[in-house]
Amino acid sequence: MKKVKVIVERGSDNKFSAYMDYYDLDFGLAGFGNTAKEAIADFFEAYDEEKEMSAKEGKMIPELLFDVCYDLSSFLDYFSEILSQSGLEVITGINQKQLWHYSAGLRKPKSATVRKIQNSLYHFADELKQVHLID
């Protein structure tokens, strides 16, 4: 199974795209939407359509394992129903107003800020892995 990077990002038109960052195949995939979730769903629909079309033509396309990578605006949009900005402020130390600017695509964070947010999320995920609930 080939591992393929899928990049999800917000465009200058405030719409989202999800596209394959892999060029060793004879096809490409992309999805678009008003939200990151819509763009990702459209991307996977395009993959299913490509498999169906190839099968009709007697071709087999490989099963692909997708590694989804987000720009910060897309990440914040995708997980907005799960991770509140007040919660992210606690996790990352970045104030909600700044997070809102990133989420809305009004400001682009510096690389150091993106790394800080990613490292904070990884640390939080590690903490969650240590939780054991009893019944």
Secondary structure, DSSP 4 states (H G I P E B T S, - for coil): -EEEEEEEEE-TTS-EEEEE---SSS---EEEESSHHHHHHHHHHHHHHHHHHHHHTT--PPPEEEEEEE-HHHHHHHTTTTS-HHHHHHHH---HHHHHHHHTTSS---HHHHHHHHHHHHHHHHHHHT-----
